[in-house]
């Protein structure tokens, strides 16, 4: 067993290399959901409507390199933005690390499996629709992006996960 601390625990967000920064993304797609902000009180409401560039099966941007040119209001996530953003979902690895919390068991860096984020019910796969077909965002208000799915919180898998048979 190795005593080497993984980069995501060893470094603050500000010290991550570009490749480490990108690896921290769990691929859930929740940050790509449209959110509504009340102009009067600033309250934030999530929708189940995803950016038109999000592949709803893979939960990845279909044009990541040019996303800001194609979607001008796409946020360029930086360590500073992470520390200020109230719109990042509670399951977001960037938010968790900014808050000094560990990555959960389903994060691909921990599990070693990019499918674990989907298996844990964290991703938008099977839940979101594209803005291309959605119509009015107000018709698609959703509370699930604000919540942790049952059994998904924590740094270790639920007791029924990861057991071997005798």
N, C-alpha and C positions, 0 to 999 in steps of 0.2 A: 504494500500500500504506500502511496506517495504522500509525503508531507508538504508538497508544493502547494501553496495557496493559488487558486485559479485567479486569472487576471481580473475578473469581475469583482472578486472580493479583495484583491490586493491593491487596486488602484481606485482613486476617485474618478468620476466621469470625466473630469477635465484632463486627466492624464492618459486616457485611453487612446491608442493609435486609431487611425481611421478603420483598419480592418477589425480591431476589437470593438469599436463603436458599432459597426454594422453587425457584428456577430451577436451583440447584446439584444438585438431585435428578435423577439420570439416568433414573429411571423403570424400573429393573431389577426391582424387587420382591423382591430378595434379603433386605432387612431385614424383610420381612413373612413370611419363613419361620419356622416354629417351631424353636426351639433347645432342646436339653436340657442341663442343667447337672448334673454328677455331684455329689451332696451330700457325698461323701467328699473328693474332691480338687479339685473346682471345674472339672474339665475340661468344655469346651464341645463339643457335638456338634450339627451342623446336621441338619435333616430336609428332605425335599422337600415338606413340607406347608405350605401357605400359609394365612394368616388368612382367615377366611370372608368378609371384606369385600374381599379382593383380587380384582379382575377378572383372571383368568389370561391373557386375550388382550391386554388393554391394559396390564397390569402397573401398574395404578393402583387406589387405594382407591375403592370405590364410594360411600363416605359419609365423605369426608375431613374435612369440617367437624365431624361428630359422632362421629368414630371413637373418641375417648376415652370418650364416654358409652356407646357400644355395645360397646366392647372395653376394659374397665377396665385391663387390663395392657398396652395399647398404649403404647409408650414415646414420650414427647414429646421429640423430638430437639432438643437445644440445643447450642451450642458446648461447654459444660461436659461434657455427656453424651458428645459425640463424642470429646473428649480422654480420657475415662475408659473408654469402651466397648471391650471386647474382642470383642464379638459382631458388630460391623459387618464385613461382608465386605471382603476386601482390595481389591476393585474399587470400593468406595463412594467417591463424589466427596468427601463430607464427611471421610471418613477420610484420603483422599489429600491433600486440602488441609491438614488438621490436621497431617499429617506433612511438609508442605512439598513435596509431590510434584505434578507437573503433571497436569492432566486428560488422559486418554488420547484418542486420535484418534476413538474411537467415541462419546464423550460428546456429547449433542446440542448443548451450548453450543459445542463445537469443530467438530463436523461440520455443524451447521446442520440436521440431520435427526433427528427423534425415533425413526425406525426403526433408526438405526445401532446403538443399544444392543442391539437384538434381532438384527440381522444379524451382529454380532460375537460372539453367543453368550453375552452377559453376563446377559441377563434370564432370568426364570423361565418365560417363554413356552415352552410345549411340554414343560416338565420338571417343573413342580410340580403338585400336586393340592390341592384345597381340603380344609380341615379338616372340611367338611360330609360328605365321603365317605371320609376317610382311616382312621378307626378309631384304633388305637393308634399314637402317634407313633413309638414304638420300632421299629415295623415299616417305617419310612420313613427311616431314617438315610441321609444322603447326604453324599458328600465334595465334589461339584462346587461347592457354594456357597462353599467355602473356597479355591477355585482360580481362577486366571486361565485363560480358554480360550486355546488356542494362537493366536498371532498378535494377541491383544487387548491385550497389555501395551505400554505406551509412549505417547509423545505424538504419534506419527505413524502413519499406516496402514501395514500391511505393504507390501512392495515391489510386490505385484501389485495393490494397491488404488490408486485415484486416478490411474492412468496414462492418458494419452491416446494414441490411435493416431496414428502419423505420417501 
